[in-house]
Amino acid sequence: MKTWLITGCSSGFGQRLALAAAQRGDRVIATARDVKTIEEMAEPFGGRMITLPLDVTDAAAAKAAVAKAVETFGGFDVLVNNAGYGLFGAIEEGSPEEYRPMFEVNVFGLIETTRAALPVLRGSGGTIVNMSSGAGIAGGGGGGYYNAAKFAVEGISEALAGELKPFGIRVLIVEPGPFRTDFLGRSITMAANKMPEYAASSREHYRETNNGNQAGDPDKAIAVILQAVDADDAPLHLPLGPIAHSIAERKLASFRSDIDAWRDITIATDFGQP
């Protein structure tokens, strides 16, 4: 039996992961900014699932949720940083009022929840699952702010993996491609300042035509995440689905091409003191 603390359980992967973990007999601390949206999901599981309010941008709330988890279950061994949302729009189109709150949730919220959980995990070991995206592997026009937030998640996660290995804590970065969750619906905001100059990179049509029609089955994604958490040889990076793998392969090939093309110049040049 594992005990999970999961953020962002009101919908999407967070909700499905909380339910799947409880259904297989694990204990779950499911959290959401508005706890009323998730209270009913705990009822079938008796005391094995509790629901708590948690606005991840509030450091005090993160500490309170961790304290309640310890009080109820004695601790937890899996932290899932799932809370987050996206912002689509060109870099010039975005405003601070739009992109700063997105970073507060996706990046700084993840940091605060992780920092609150680490004293518990360092005592027992366990796994931190950070939900990234194919957008955290490679950037693309019209999604730069979301790319930047997920790139930050990737960097934080890679650093944590090295820092926490001596304590027996693993880090798993989940990088889904398109799956049929609410991401393109309630979990996406669009930059209000739509500039005709960036019509070619606009993702508005993509959102309208793909919302609810994504190829990936989210329940199958959850099954793979559970398998990875249970595995002794879980990877640091876990791209989910063929599109995520394609993004990773293209990024690797492009990176290799850039390195090889300028290798002689960048290595042969004397960069020492003049």
N, C-alpha and C positions, 0 to 999 in steps of 0.2 A: 504493500500500500504506500502510495506517495501522497504528500500533502502539497497542494498547489495554491499559490497566491497569484491571481490573474487580474490585470487591469483591463478596463474597457470591455466589460462583459455585456453591455446593453445590446450588442448586435455583432454580426460578422464572425471573424475567427475567434474572438474572445469568448463570445457566447457559446459557440459550438465546441470550443475546446473545454470550457467549464463543464458543459453537459456530458461530453464524451468521457472526461476524466471521472466524473461522479458516477456515470453509468457503469463503468468498469470496476467500481468499488473504491476509488481513491477519495480522499477528502479534499474539499475545495473551498477556498476563500474567494468568492466572486465579488468583484468591485465594479462600481460605475459612478460617474459623477452624480447622477440622480438614481439613488438606490431603489426608488419605487419602480423603476423600469425593469428590475431584475428580481424582485422579491418573490414572485410566483415561481420562478424557475427552480428555487431551492426546495419548494414544498415536497416534491416526490422523494427527496433523499433524506428526509429527517435531519438528523444532526450532522450528516456527512458533508453538507454544504451550508455555509453561512454567506450572507450577503452584507456588504458594507459599503457606505458611501466613500468615495475617494476621487477627489479632484487632484490629478497627478501634479498640477502646477502648484499645489499647496504642500510645502514640505512638512508642516505640522500634521496635515491630514494623512500623509504617507506614514509618518511615524506612528500615528494613532492606529492605522489599519494594521501595521506590523505588530504593535502591542496587543491588539485584539486577537490577532492570529495566534500569537504566543499564548495568550490567556486561554483561548478556546481549545487549541490543538497541541499546545506545547512547542509550536514552531512550524516550520514548513521546509520542504527541500527543493521545491521548484518555484521560481519566480518567473512569471511571464509578463513582459512589458509589451502590452498590445495596444494600449490607448493611443489614439492618434487620428489624424485626418489629413487630407491633401488640399493643396491649392494649385489650380491650373491657371496659367497665364504667362505671357512673356515677362522677362525680368523688368523691362521698362514699364510694363502695364501694372505690375504689382505695387501696392502701397504699404507703408509700414503698418497701418491698421489691419492689413490683411495678412502679411507674412510674419510679423512678430508673434502674434498669438499662436500661429501654427508651429513656430519653433518652440514656443513655451511648452506646448503639449508634447510634440514629437521628440524633442531633444531634452529640454531642461526638465520636463516631467519624468522622463525615463531616468535621468540622472538622480533626481530627488528620490524616486521610488527605490532605485537600486541602492543608493547610499543608506536609506532607511533599513533595507533588508539585509545588508551585508553583515552587520554584527550577528544576526541570527545564522546566516549561511556559513559564516566563518567558523562557527562552533560545531557545525554538523556536516558541512559539505553539501553538495547539491548541484543544481543546474539553473542557470539564468538563460531564459529564452527571450531574445530580443527580436521583435517582429520588424523586419526591414521590408524590402520589396525588390523586384527587378529594377525599380527606379533607384535603388541604392547601389546598383552595380554599374550602371552607365547613365549619363545624362542625355536628355533629349529636349529639343525645342518645345516650348509651351509648358514644360514641367520643371523648370529650373529650381524653383523654390522647394518643391517637394523632393527633387533630386538632392538638393543641398542638405535638407533635414535628414534624409535617409543615408546619405554619405556620412553625416555626423554619427548616426547610429552605428554604422559599420566601423568607423574609426574608434569610437568609444568601446565597442564590443571587442575589437581586436586587442586593444590595450588591456581591457579587463581580463581577457583570456590569459594573458601573460602574468598579470598581477595576482590573479586568483588561483592559478594552477597549484601553488604550494599549499593551499588550503583545501584541496580536493574539490574545488568548485569549477564546473565546466561552463562554457558559454556557447550557445547555439544561436547563430544568426539565420533566421528564416527569411528567405527571399522569394516570395510568391510572384508568379506571373499573374495573368488575369484569371480570377475565380469569381463565381457567382455569389458575391457578398454584397453588402450595401455600400461598398467603397465608392462606386461611381454615382451613387445616389446621395444619401444623407451625409456621407463621409467626405464629400468633395465640395469645395467652394471654388468659384470662378472669379478671377480678377474683374472688378467692376469696370475698369477703364479699358474697354476694348478698342485697340488701335488698328485701323485698316492696314497699316504697314506690316503687321504681324499675322495677317489672315492666313498665310500659308502654314504657320506653325500652330495655329489655334487647335485646341483639343475639344472644343465645344461639340463639334459634330461627332467626334469619337465617343464622347461621353453619352450623347443622346442616343446613338445607335447601338452602343455596347452595354449600357446599363441593364443588367439582368440577363444579358445574352452571352456573357463570357463563357469561354469553352470549359474552364476548369470546374470540377465538382468540389466544393469546399469540404464536404465530409471526407472525401478521399485525401485531401490535403491534411486534414486533422489526423487521420490515421497514420500518415507518414510522420507527422510531428511527434505523435505519441511513440511511434517506433524508434525515432531518433533519440528522444528523451530516455527511453528504456535501454538503449544500446550502450554497450561498453566502449564502442569505437565511434561515437557520434562525431560528425565533422564540425568544424567551426562554422563553415558556410553551407547552407542547405537551400540551393535554388529549387523551387517547386514548379514543375510543369515544363513542357517543351519550350515555351516562349522565354521563360526565365533562363533556361539553359542556353538558348540561342543568343540572348542578350549577353550572357557571360562569355560565350565562345567568341562573339564578335568583338567584345571589349578586349579579351586576351589577344586576339589576332591584331587588332589595331594598336594596342600597346606594344606588342612585339615588333610590329612594322616600324613604329616611330623609333623605338630603341635601336633597331638594326640600321635604319637609314642614317642616323646621326652618330652611330657608335664611334667611328674613327675620329670624328671632330671632337666629340664631347669627352673622349678618353685621352686623345693625344694632346689636346690643348693643355698648356701648363697653367693651372689656376692658382698657383702659389703667389706669394707676395712679389710685387714688382721689384 
